[in-house]
Amino acid sequence: MFLTRFAAFEQQLKWLAFALGLCSTICVVQGWQFGAMVFSLPFCLIWIYCAWLRNEPQLKYINVMFTLLYVYGIGRYLVLYT
């Protein structure tokens, strides 16, 4: 199955998600909302993938919801400010 192809890299993906989370937090503290959304989107995608590997429905669906919100926020920012 396609999703299990990267299962060997799960720990590295979690460390990448950790780094993205730190970058997103720095953006929030600095007031850079667009940067926070840009860093948070791949963070959520990684956790959706990890939740699918482990069959954790709550984690999966919460991150799907946040992913949709981040895609909406990034799209809205691009429409309004570019």
ABEGO torsion letter per residue (X at the ends): XAAAAAAAAAAAAAAAAAAAAAAAAAAAAAGBAAAAAAAAAAAAAAAAAAAAAAGBAAAAAAAAAAAAAAAAAAAAAAAAAX
